[in-house]
């Protein structure tokens, strides 16, 4: 069974990364991708006019977005509760099986077969219970993915309502398709600040 950390890394964070990928909703005007050059003395500075790509560092969002941290902690507690309950059930079944082994020699064949059937039925019930609990957890984790992505998408639409950025990409150290990033287009802190402020306003 995957742990909560594995769930978060594989599911929640993937949804978060996907949610940060937003394209400009209006097509760029002709020539907007062409950089304009301005000259001051002997220095030439290139200024991008109309096509700016920003990025959000997902690792930093995970570490600083309060909503993500709170929900992640809730999921971890639920996962731990599931693990603890199933382990207790397994131990109880193992104890019954050990007790059966101790008494087996003194049982009649019919009693022994009946006891084995009881143990088998309990094992099947426990496996079914484990599957149901894992399915319920996966459903909760999936809803969290959807809610997290919706929150981020909604915020970025407002954040970029002035169409300042043509694209807002997601970046993760060691697991990103972004080969180069310029720190001046890192809007992560602005995004985190805005997300936390929006959540604080909702709670009020």
N, C-alpha and C positions, 0 to 999 in steps of 0.2 A: 504494500500500500504506500502510495506516495505521501510524503510528509507535507505539511502546510507550506513549508518553504519551497518545496518543489512545485507545489500547485501555483504559488505566487509567481515563481520565476517563469514557469512554462506557460501559464494561462494569463494571469492578471497583467504581468508586465508586457507580455506580447500584445495584449489589447491596448495597453497604454501607449506602446510604441506605435501601433497602427493608428491610434486616435490622433496622434500629433501630425499625421501626414495630410496636409490640407492644401489644395490648389486655389489660386486666385480665381474668383468666380467671373471675372470679366476678362475677355481676351486682351492681351497686350496690344497697344497701338503699334502701327508700323514704325520700326526704327527704335522701339523702346528698349530693345536688347543691346543697342549700340552704345558703347561708353563714350562720353564726351570728354575731351581733353582740355584742361585749363593750364595756361603757362604763366608762371610768375618768375621773372628773371630767367635763370638757366634751369629752373626746376619745373618739371612737368608732372602734374597730379592727375590721375585718372579718376573720374567721378561717375559712378553708376547711376544712371537716371532712368527709373521706371521698372527695373527688374532686380529686386533684391530678394535674396534667399536667406532666411534666418533658420536657426535650429534650436532645439530644446534638448538638454542633456537629461536622459531618462534616469540615470543613476542618481543625479542630484534631486530630481523630482521625487523619487522613491524615498530619499533620505529626509526630505523637507516638507512634503505636502502632507498636511495634518490629516486630511480625510483618508489618504492612502494608508498612513501609518496606523490610524485607528481601526480601519476595516481589516487590515492585515493582521493586527493583533487579535481581533475578534475571530477571524478565520483560524488562526493558530490555536486559540483556546478551544474552539469547536473540534478541530482535528485532534487535539490532545485528549479531549473528553471521549471521542470515538475510540481512539487507541486504548485508553485506559479501560473502557467498558468491554471492548472485545478481548483484551488481554485477560481481564478478570473472568470472562466467560470461558475462555480457552483453559485457564488454570482449573476452573471448576470441573470442566469436562475431563481434563487429564486426571484429576483426582478420582473422579468416578471410574475412569478406565483402570487406574492403578488399583482401586478397591476391588474391581471386578477380577483383575488378575490374581489378587491375593485369595479371593474366595472361589475361584474357578474350579479348583480341584475338589472342593467339597460340594459342588453343585451337581445336580442331575443334568443330563444332556439337554433336556427340555428347558430347564431353568437357565442354563448357560446360553442357549440359543436365544431365549427371550431377552436376557440381559444384553446380549450383543445387538439385538435389533433395537433395543431402547437407546443404547449408546450411538448406534448408527443414525437413528432418527434425530437425536439431539445434535449430532455433528452436522447433519444436513440443515437443520433449523438454524444453527449458528452460522453456517456459510451463507444461508439466505439472508439472515439478519445483517451480516457484514456487507453483503452486496447492496442491500437497501440503504444502509447508513452511508456507504460510500457514494451511492447515487444521489442521495439527498445533499451530501456535502458538495458534490460536483455541481449540482443545480444552484446551490447558494454561491459557489465560486463563480459560476457562469453569470449569474445576475450581477455580481460585483464587477465582473469584467465589463458588462454592458453599461452599468451605471457610471463606472470610471471613465469609459470612453466617451459617453454622452456628456459628462461634466467637462471633460477636456475639450471636446469639439465645440460645445456651446460657448465655453470661455474664449477659445481661440477665434471664433467667429466674431465675437464682440471686440476682442483685443485687436483684431486686424480689420475692423469695420472701415477704416480709412484706406484700405487696400495698400498699405505701406509695403507689405511683403507679398511677393508673387507666390512663394512657397514657404512653408514652415516645416522643416524636416525633424525627424527624431534622430538622436545620436546616443549610442551606448558604447562605452570603451570596450574594445575587443570583439564587439558583435554588431558592427554597423557597416552599411554600404557606403558611408561617407568616407572618402579617402583623405579629404583635406577640409579643415574648418578654420575660419577666421574668427578669432574671439570677439571681434567687434560686432559680429552678428549673432552672438550668443544671447538669447532673450530668456534663458532659463529662470534667472532670478526674478525677472518681471512677471513671468508666468506664474511661478510659485507664489509670489506675493499677492497677485491678483486672485488666484485660486483660494488661498487661505482667507483673504479678506471677504470673498464672496461666501465662503462657508460660514464665516463668523457672522455675517449679516443674516444668513438664513437661520442660524441658531437663535439669534435675537428675536 
